Amino acid sequence: MPNNPFSNELIERYVNHATTEEEERAILEWLEEDEENRKAFSDLLLNVSLRSMITDPGLDDGKEKSLDLLRLRIDRDIYTTTTRRNRNVWVTPFCVLAAACMALLLVFTPFLPSQETPGAEEYRYSYTNTAQTVASVDLGDHTRVRLKPGSSILYDVTGLKDRRLVKLCGEAFFDVAKDSLRPFTVKTGDISVEVLGTAFSVRSGGSFPKTEVVLERGSVRILSPEGFPMVTMSPDQKAVFDLADGGLRMETVNAVAYAAEHYRLITLNNASIAEIVKSIEDNFGVDIAVVRPVSGSRRFVFSYSATDSVADILSILEFVSGVRFEIRSTTSN
């Protein structure tokens, strides 16, 4: 069991959106460390909710009926887990705990409005992909977005001191630059996805009746339409949210293969600078020289798209590695 650094009082304030920026950041960073922390946090949320239920003097005789409804909800989730497993669809125990916690929060605590939804004036920029291929967009903080045709974003990631905001309609892959002082939030018509630095795809709005999130690396937290934490995802998980019934389904996927199929992304895991450069040279037919190397044997997780320009790819690689490159020549095919 991981050492939990948070008190029940802090968790209650977190659920009620009453934590400070520093407390919120500490919780998110702790959740990103490993899966055991996320499971422990789910237990904490459930315990806090149960304690609120027991000590709330305003509860009336309907408490037992609400508890019965909650038990039915948990039984239904467990039954769904069992039956869907035969169709390669599963829900982790952590997600069952999160669903139980959400039900407790909705039944036994007063309605808590979500954090203020930013108005159009809070988004400084917009981009719509009117082309027939995936568009690559640099948001200005070295976060790269691959936007599917017909999809659009509103965003501000450079003008706000304490956060980075994106509103998505359609389908996009986000490779988020890490910034522990300014968490990154993607809003759709249904849910919000909160991260610090990670890579994931979102499909929502337009002709899509549900919202889908696929996580490649790092971790993301899914918030309900009301702003409540629903689940913290791990790599190679897919979350499907259905606004019609409020249901959240988790699946296992090969996230790298998913990104390659949908966004023509090439991902290199635990790769050296030399291996990344060789991959770019092979895929684009160029000769790249290392102008200013950096000592050490660091290895990277690095993604680029076949639709990106070599200059853009090298700019991102320079930012994450500190190495400087130069395109010497274009080789003949």
C-alpha positions as CSV (number, residue, x, y, z in Angstrom):
1,M,0.0,0.0,0.0
2,P,1.6,3.3,-1.0
3,N,2.3,6.0,1.6
4,N,-0.7,8.4,1.4
5,P,0.4,12.0,1.9
6,F,-3.1,13.5,2.1
7,S,-5.6,13.9,4.9
8,N,-9.3,13.2,4.6
9,E,-9.9,16.9,5.2
10,L,-7.7,17.7,2.1
11,I,-9.6,15.1,0.0
12,E,-12.9,16.7,1.0
13,R,-11.8,20.1,-0.1
14,Y,-10.4,18.6,-3.3
15,V,-13.8,17.0,-4.1
16,N,-15.5,20.3,-3.3
17,H,-13.1,22.3,-5.6
18,A,-11.8,24.1,-2.5
19,T,-8.1,23.2,-2.7
20,T,-5.4,25.7,-3.5
21,E,-3.4,25.6,-6.7
22,E,-0.4,24.1,-4.9
23,E,-2.6,21.4,-3.2
24,E,-4.2,20.6,-6.5
25,R,-0.9,20.3,-8.3
26,A,0.6,18.1,-5.5
27,I,-2.4,15.7,-5.8
28,L,-2.1,15.5,-9.6
29,E,1.6,14.9,-9.5
30,W,1.3,12.2,-6.9
31,L,-1.4,10.5,-9.0
32,E,0.9,10.5,-12.0
33,E,3.6,8.6,-10.2
34,D,2.2,5.1,-10.4
35,E,-1.0,3.0,-10.6
36,E,-0.9,2.1,-6.9
37,N,-1.3,5.8,-6.0
38,R,-4.3,6.1,-8.2
39,K,-5.9,3.0,-6.6
40,A,-5.2,4.3,-3.1
41,F,-6.7,7.7,-4.0
42,S,-9.9,6.0,-5.2
43,D,-10.1,4.3,-1.8
44,L,-9.6,7.7,-0.1
45,L,-12.5,9.2,-2.2
46,L,-14.8,6.4,-1.2
47,N,-13.9,6.6,2.5
48,V,-14.4,10.4,2.5
49,S,-17.8,10.0,0.8
50,L,-18.9,7.3,3.3
51,R,-17.9,9.4,6.2
52,S,-19.8,12.4,4.9
53,M,-22.8,10.1,4.5
54,I,-22.6,8.9,8.1
55,T,-22.0,12.3,9.8
56,D,-24.3,14.5,7.7
57,P,-27.1,15.6,10.1
58,G,-29.3,16.7,7.3
59,L,-29.9,13.2,6.0
60,D,-33.5,12.0,6.4
61,D,-35.2,8.6,6.4
62,G,-34.5,8.3,2.7
63,K,-30.9,7.3,3.5
64,E,-31.6,3.6,3.5
65,K,-33.4,3.8,0.2
66,S,-30.5,5.7,-1.3
67,L,-28.1,3.0,0.0
68,D,-30.2,0.3,-1.6
69,L,-30.0,2.2,-4.9
70,L,-26.3,2.5,-4.5
71,R,-25.9,-1.2,-3.9
72,L,-27.9,-1.9,-7.0
73,R,-25.6,0.4,-9.0
74,I,-22.5,-1.3,-7.7
75,D,-24.0,-4.8,-8.4
76,R,-24.9,-3.7,-11.9
77,D,-21.3,-2.4,-12.6
78,I,-19.8,-5.7,-11.3
79,Y,-22.3,-7.7,-13.5
80,T,-21.4,-5.5,-16.5
81,T,-17.7,-6.1,-15.8
82,T,-18.2,-9.9,-15.8
83,T,-20.4,-10.1,-18.9
84,R,-18.4,-7.7,-21.0
85,R,-15.2,-9.4,-20.3
86,N,-16.2,-12.1,-22.8
87,R,-16.4,-9.4,-25.4
88,N,-12.9,-8.0,-24.6
89,V,-14.4,-5.1,-22.7
90,W,-13.5,-4.7,-19.1
91,V,-13.6,-2.3,-16.1
92,T,-10.8,-2.3,-13.6
93,P,-11.6,-2.6,-9.9
94,F,-10.4,1.0,-9.6
95,C,-13.1,2.1,-12.0
96,V,-15.7,0.2,-10.0
97,L,-14.6,2.0,-6.9
98,A,-14.7,5.3,-8.7
99,A,-18.2,4.6,-9.9
100,A,-19.3,3.8,-6.4
101,C,-17.7,6.9,-5.1
102,M,-19.4,9.0,-7.7
103,A,-22.8,7.5,-6.8
104,L,-22.1,8.3,-3.1
105,L,-21.1,11.9,-3.9
106,L,-24.3,12.5,-6.0
107,V,-26.6,10.9,-3.4
108,F,-25.1,12.1,-0.1
109,T,-23.6,15.5,-0.7
110,P,-25.2,18.8,-1.8
111,F,-25.0,19.7,-5.5
112,L,-21.7,21.3,-6.2
113,P,-21.4,23.4,-9.4
114,S,-18.4,22.7,-11.6
115,Q,-15.6,25.2,-11.9
116,E,-16.6,28.1,-13.9
117,T,-16.7,27.2,-17.6
118,P,-14.5,29.7,-19.5
119,G,-16.3,31.9,-21.9
120,A,-15.3,32.6,-25.5
121,E,-13.3,35.6,-24.4
122,E,-11.0,33.3,-22.4
123,Y,-9.9,31.5,-25.6
124,R,-7.4,33.7,-27.4
125,Y,-7.1,31.5,-30.5
126,S,-9.1,29.1,-32.7
127,Y,-8.2,26.7,-35.4
128,T,-10.4,24.6,-37.7
129,N,-8.9,21.9,-40.0
130,T,-10.6,22.4,-43.4
131,A,-8.1,20.2,-45.2
132,Q,-8.6,16.5,-46.1
133,T,-5.7,15.3,-44.0
134,V,-4.7,15.5,-40.4
135,A,-3.4,18.9,-39.4
136,S,-0.5,19.5,-37.0
137,V,-0.9,22.5,-34.7
138,D,1.7,23.9,-32.3
139,L,-0.2,25.7,-29.5
140,G,2.7,27.9,-28.5
141,D,3.9,26.0,-25.4
142,H,5.5,23.1,-27.4
143,T,2.2,21.2,-27.1
144,R,1.5,19.6,-30.4
145,V,-2.1,18.8,-31.5
146,R,-3.0,16.5,-34.5
147,L,-6.4,17.6,-35.6
148,K,-8.6,15.4,-37.8
149,P,-10.4,16.9,-40.8
150,G,-13.5,18.9,-39.9
151,S,-12.4,19.2,-36.3
152,S,-11.8,22.5,-34.5
153,I,-10.3,23.8,-31.3
154,L,-10.5,27.0,-29.2
155,Y,-7.4,27.5,-27.0
156,D,-5.2,29.6,-24.8
157,V,-2.1,27.9,-23.4
158,T,0.2,31.0,-23.2
159,G,-1.9,33.8,-21.9
160,L,-3.0,32.3,-18.6
161,K,-0.7,32.2,-15.5
162,D,-2.1,29.1,-13.8
163,R,-3.6,26.9,-16.5
164,R,-3.8,26.0,-20.1
165,L,-7.2,25.5,-21.8
166,V,-8.4,23.9,-25.0
167,K,-12.0,23.3,-26.1
168,L,-12.4,20.6,-28.7
169,C,-15.1,19.7,-31.2
170,G,-14.2,16.7,-33.2
171,E,-11.2,14.4,-33.0
172,A,-7.6,15.2,-32.0
173,F,-4.4,13.8,-30.6
174,F,-2.6,15.9,-27.9
175,D,1.1,15.6,-27.1
176,V,1.2,17.9,-24.1
177,A,4.4,19.7,-23.0
178,K,4.9,19.2,-19.3
179,D,4.4,22.3,-17.1
180,S,3.8,21.5,-13.4
181,L,2.8,25.2,-12.8
182,R,0.1,25.2,-15.4
183,P,-2.1,22.1,-15.7
184,F,-3.6,21.4,-19.2
185,T,-7.4,20.9,-19.6
186,V,-9.2,19.7,-22.7
187,K,-12.9,20.4,-22.6
188,T,-15.5,18.7,-24.8
189,G,-19.3,19.1,-24.8
190,D,-19.6,16.4,-22.2
191,I,-16.4,16.0,-20.1
192,S,-13.1,17.5,-19.3
193,V,-9.6,15.9,-19.4
194,E,-7.0,17.2,-17.0
195,V,-3.2,16.5,-17.4
196,L,0.2,18.0,-16.6
197,G,2.2,16.4,-19.5
198,T,1.1,13.4,-21.5
199,A,-0.1,12.1,-24.8
200,F,-3.7,11.1,-25.5
201,S,-6.4,11.4,-28.1
202,V,-10.0,12.7,-27.7
203,R,-13.0,12.1,-29.9
204,S,-16.2,14.1,-29.2
205,G,-18.9,16.2,-30.7
206,G,-20.2,16.4,-34.3
207,S,-21.3,13.0,-35.4
208,F,-19.9,11.2,-32.4
209,P,-22.6,10.4,-29.9
210,K,-20.1,9.5,-27.1
211,T,-16.8,10.9,-25.9
212,E,-13.8,8.7,-26.2
213,V,-10.3,9.2,-24.6
214,V,-7.4,7.0,-25.4
215,L,-4.2,7.4,-23.3
216,E,-0.8,6.6,-24.8
217,R,1.5,7.7,-22.0
218,G,1.4,9.6,-18.7
219,S,-1.9,9.9,-16.9
220,V,-5.1,11.9,-17.3
221,R,-8.1,12.6,-15.1
222,I,-11.6,12.5,-16.5
223,L,-14.1,14.9,-15.0
224,S,-17.9,14.5,-15.3
225,P,-20.1,17.2,-16.9
226,E,-20.7,18.5,-13.3
227,G,-16.9,18.8,-12.7
228,F,-16.6,15.7,-10.4
229,P,-13.5,13.4,-10.8
230,M,-14.6,10.2,-12.4
231,V,-11.4,8.2,-13.1
232,T,-7.7,8.6,-13.5
233,M,-6.5,6.7,-16.6
234,S,-3.4,4.6,-17.2
235,P,-1.6,4.1,-20.5
236,D,-3.3,1.8,-23.0
237,Q,-6.7,2.5,-21.6
238,K,-9.7,3.8,-23.5
239,A,-12.5,5.6,-21.6
240,V,-15.9,5.9,-23.3
241,F,-18.4,8.3,-21.8
242,D,-22.1,8.2,-22.8
243,L,-23.9,11.5,-21.8
244,A,-27.3,9.8,-22.4
245,D,-27.0,7.6,-19.3
246,G,-23.9,9.0,-17.6
247,G,-22.1,5.7,-18.0
248,L,-18.3,5.4,-18.2
249,R,-16.8,2.3,-19.8
250,M,-13.1,1.4,-19.8
251,E,-11.4,-0.7,-22.4
252,T,-7.8,-1.9,-23.0
253,V,-6.3,-0.8,-26.3
254,N,-2.9,-0.6,-28.0
255,A,-2.6,3.2,-27.8
256,V,0.5,3.4,-30.0
257,A,-1.2,1.4,-32.8
258,Y,-4.4,3.4,-32.4
259,A,-2.5,6.7,-32.9
260,A,-0.6,5.2,-35.9
261,E,-3.9,4.2,-37.5
262,H,-5.9,7.4,-36.8
263,Y,-3.1,10.0,-36.9
264,R,-0.2,8.4,-38.8
265,L,1.9,8.9,-35.7
266,I,5.3,7.2,-35.4
267,T,6.2,6.6,-31.7
268,L,9.6,5.7,-30.4
269,N,9.8,4.4,-26.9
270,N,13.0,4.5,-24.8
271,A,14.9,5.7,-27.8
272,S,18.3,7.5,-28.0
273,I,18.8,10.7,-30.0
274,A,20.7,8.7,-32.6
275,E,17.7,6.3,-33.0
276,I,15.2,9.1,-33.3
277,V,17.3,10.9,-35.9
278,K,17.7,7.7,-37.9
279,S,13.9,7.2,-37.9
280,I,13.3,10.7,-39.1
281,E,16.0,10.4,-41.8
282,D,14.5,7.1,-43.0
283,N,10.9,8.3,-43.1
284,F,11.6,11.7,-44.8
285,G,14.7,11.0,-46.9
286,V,16.9,13.6,-45.3
287,D,20.4,13.8,-43.8
288,I,20.4,15.4,-40.4
289,A,23.6,16.5,-38.5
290,V,24.0,17.0,-34.8
291,V,25.3,20.5,-34.5
292,R,25.4,20.8,-30.7
293,P,25.3,17.5,-28.8
294,V,24.4,17.1,-25.1
295,S,26.5,14.7,-23.0
296,G,24.9,11.8,-21.3
297,S,22.9,8.8,-22.4
298,R,19.3,10.0,-22.0
299,R,16.6,8.1,-23.7
300,F,13.2,9.5,-24.8
301,V,9.6,8.7,-25.7
302,F,9.1,10.7,-28.9
303,S,6.3,10.9,-31.4
304,Y,6.0,12.6,-34.8
305,S,3.6,12.4,-37.7
306,A,4.2,11.5,-41.3
307,T,2.3,14.8,-42.1
308,D,4.7,17.0,-40.0
309,S,7.5,18.9,-41.5
310,V,11.0,17.9,-40.7
311,A,11.7,21.4,-39.4
312,D,8.8,21.2,-37.0
313,I,9.8,17.7,-35.8
314,L,13.4,18.8,-35.1
315,S,12.2,21.9,-33.3
316,I,10.2,19.8,-30.8
317,L,13.1,17.3,-30.5
318,E,15.5,20.2,-29.8
319,F,13.2,21.5,-27.1
320,V,12.9,18.2,-25.2
321,S,16.5,17.1,-25.6
322,G,18.6,20.3,-25.6
323,V,20.4,18.9,-28.7
324,R,20.7,21.2,-31.8
325,F,20.3,19.8,-35.4
326,E,20.8,20.9,-38.9
327,I,19.2,19.4,-42.1
328,R,22.3,18.9,-44.3
329,S,20.7,17.5,-47.4
330,T,17.7,15.7,-48.9
331,T,18.6,12.2,-50.1
332,S,17.2,10.8,-53.4
333,N,14.5,8.1,-53.1
